[in-house]
Structures are given as C-alpha cells and as structure tokens.
C-alpha cells in the first residue's frame, strides 16, 4: 500500500500533486488545496462542503490494477535489464524496481516514458474530466498553508 510522501500515512487512494514545482504522491488530506495532477486508486465517495479543491474524478488516469506485472512482462519480452531501461528513460533503477513491485506509483512523466519505451498502456479505460470537490471549512490548517501564507506575507 502506498504511503503519503508528506505525512507518511498509508492510503489506498494517492494523489499526485505539485509542491513547489515538485511532483509528490500524497493522501487525500494532503492533496486538498493543491494542484492535483493525477489520482490513483479506488474512487472516493466522500464530498464535503467548504473550500474548492480540484480533484480528479474516480476513473481519471487510474493505472491498470496489475501495472507492475505489465511493466515487468513488457521489459522482459524486450530483453531489457532494469538498469538498461532506467538509462533509456532517465530513471533510477531503484525507482523502477519499486514501481514493478507496485510499492510506489509512477509519476505521470515516468508512466508516459515507460509506455513509450515498452510499447504498453498503463492507464485504465474510461477517463473522465476533472471535477471540483469541496473540502471542510473547519479542517485544520496544513503546513503547506502556513508556508504559502508566510511567502505571501514576505512578498508584501
């Protein structure tokens, strides 16, 4: 089960967000009030009122269930050692190993490079458009909110 790269919480549903220009995989709570790039995992049935948060619809850019096996079989069919594949797509061998073992999700960029290099499709069928979900007004502030407020204050 993937872990949130901000709080370390194990979660079934992971959101790929941009944090200071860096893509991170985070839990639903840490995805609130951030630019969501992708959503991976089971659909969330909970929508709460409050702040507007852009969130992917349940089927948007979900990986196929056995994405690690699909990658491994395609790589082996081409006779590519993990190290060579990593060099070809400019990714660390350790990162690719974790992706193949389904210990981590590939970023959008890595997914696209893998699909192109291996000639595979990793996205499940039936992508939908993004929708807005409301977050609770009374949710406690996150470290991200404090940091961005400080940046706004310092910029004045």
Wavefront OBJ file of the C-alpha trace (Angstrom):
o trace
v 0.000 0.000 0.000
v 1.487 3.397 -0.993
v 2.425 5.982 1.619
v 1.835 9.727 1.560
v 5.141 11.480 0.861
v 4.166 14.338 3.198
v 2.680 12.697 6.307
v 3.684 9.035 5.782
v 0.096 7.764 6.108
v -0.657 4.525 4.219
v -3.527 5.084 1.790
v -5.420 3.251 -0.967
v -6.044 6.450 -2.895
v -2.994 8.509 -3.843
v -2.970 11.954 -5.417
v -0.084 13.253 -7.497
v 0.269 16.950 -6.631
v 2.682 19.773 -7.361
v 4.504 21.136 -4.317
v 6.902 23.980 -5.178
v 7.239 22.581 -8.711
v 7.945 19.035 -7.470
v 5.536 16.169 -8.078
v 4.663 14.266 -4.906
v 2.316 11.364 -4.130
v 0.113 12.262 -1.181
v -3.011 11.194 0.718
v -6.410 12.828 0.223
v -5.970 15.207 3.161
v -2.594 16.475 1.940
v -3.963 16.810 -1.620
v -6.501 19.401 -0.509
v -5.789 22.953 -1.672
v -3.007 21.807 -4.032
v -2.749 21.421 -7.799
v -3.775 17.789 -8.333
v -2.114 16.278 -11.411
v -3.393 12.686 -11.110
v -5.419 10.465 -8.833
v -4.708 6.768 -8.386
v -6.750 4.191 -6.513
v -10.345 3.429 -5.580
v -12.934 6.137 -6.016
v -13.717 8.437 -3.134
v -17.398 8.650 -2.286
v -16.980 11.456 0.257
v -17.533 15.036 -0.826
v -17.636 17.686 1.867
v -18.624 21.374 1.786
v -16.061 24.164 2.183
v -13.096 25.331 0.148
v -12.856 24.463 -3.560
v -10.286 21.747 -4.206
v -9.605 20.435 -7.679
v -9.798 16.680 -7.509
v -9.752 14.059 -10.235
v -12.909 12.078 -10.905
v -12.778 8.408 -9.875
v -11.746 6.998 -13.260
v -9.321 9.724 -14.261
v -5.832 8.445 -15.014
v -6.143 5.358 -12.859
v -3.443 2.813 -13.531
v -4.358 -0.713 -14.535
v -4.590 -2.901 -11.438
v -1.523 -5.026 -12.245
v 0.676 -2.230 -13.644
v 3.866 -3.699 -12.143
v 3.359 -7.033 -13.864
v 2.526 -5.318 -17.180
v 5.790 -3.347 -16.991
v 7.864 -6.383 -15.981
v 6.464 -8.627 -18.732
v 6.996 -5.967 -21.421
v 10.553 -5.266 -20.217
v 11.419 -8.978 -20.150
v 9.816 -9.538 -23.577
v 12.172 -6.886 -24.980
v 15.112 -8.457 -23.143
v 15.849 -5.238 -21.245
v 17.599 -5.457 -17.886
v 16.234 -2.988 -15.332
v 19.477 -0.980 -15.459
v 19.270 -0.523 -19.244
v 15.608 0.512 -19.084
v 16.497 3.041 -16.390
v 19.238 4.521 -18.567
v 16.954 4.709 -21.609
v 14.219 6.627 -19.815
v 16.478 8.530 -17.379
v 15.072 6.953 -14.212
v 16.848 5.297 -11.298
v 16.935 1.513 -11.286
v 15.685 1.503 -7.670
v 12.666 3.630 -8.644
v 11.778 1.260 -11.476
v 12.164 -1.741 -9.157
v 9.713 -0.208 -6.661
v 7.274 0.561 -9.498
v 7.478 -3.006 -10.834
v 6.858 -4.397 -7.345
v 3.922 -1.958 -7.059
v 5.432 -0.455 -3.918
v 5.111 3.000 -5.463
v 3.167 4.618 -8.286
v 4.969 6.044 -11.293
v 4.713 9.785 -11.794
v 2.812 10.929 -14.882
v 6.097 11.661 -16.642
v 7.608 8.262 -15.754
v 4.402 6.492 -16.775
v 4.496 8.140 -20.188
v 8.193 7.268 -20.662
v 7.537 3.638 -19.713
v 4.572 3.403 -22.079
v 6.599 4.818 -24.956
v 9.756 2.758 -24.340
v 7.955 -0.544 -23.681
v 5.023 -0.078 -26.075
v 2.391 -0.605 -23.365
v -0.650 1.178 -21.910
v -0.789 1.637 -18.142
v -3.979 3.675 -17.802
v -7.323 2.013 -17.153
v -10.070 2.707 -19.686
v -12.816 5.315 -19.169
v -11.033 8.522 -18.201
v -13.370 11.321 -17.127
v -12.911 15.055 -16.749
v -11.787 16.695 -13.519
v -14.399 17.953 -11.094
v -14.320 20.224 -8.072
v -14.844 18.773 -4.626
v -15.483 20.844 -1.549
v -13.202 20.443 1.492
v -14.429 21.126 5.014
v -14.128 24.715 6.211
v -13.166 23.579 9.696
v -10.306 21.307 8.584
v -7.134 22.162 10.493
v -4.583 24.158 8.529
v -1.723 22.235 6.958
v 1.973 23.018 6.955
v 1.588 23.905 3.266
v -0.979 26.592 4.075
v 1.266 28.126 6.725
v 4.214 28.152 4.289
v 2.246 29.783 1.466
v 0.766 32.403 3.810
v 4.276 33.222 5.028
v 5.502 33.567 1.413
v 2.596 35.920 0.628
v 3.369 37.985 3.744
v 7.109 38.145 2.961
v 6.359 39.230 -0.623
v 4.463 42.356 0.502
l 1 2 3 4 5 6 7 8 9 10 11 12 13 14 15 16 17 18 19 20 21 22 23 24 25 26 27 28 29 30 31 32 33 34 35 36 37 38 39 40 41 42 43 44 45 46 47 48 49 50 51 52 53 54 55 56 57 58 59 60 61 62 63 64 65 66 67 68 69 70 71 72 73 74 75 76 77 78 79 80 81 82 83 84 85 86 87 88 89 90 91 92 93 94 95 96 97 98 99 100 101 102 103 104 105 106 107 108 109 110 111 112 113 114 115 116 117 118 119 120 121 122 123 124 125 126 127 128 129 130 131 132 133 134 135 136 137 138 139 140 141 142 143 144 145 146 147 148 149 150 151 152 153 154 155 156
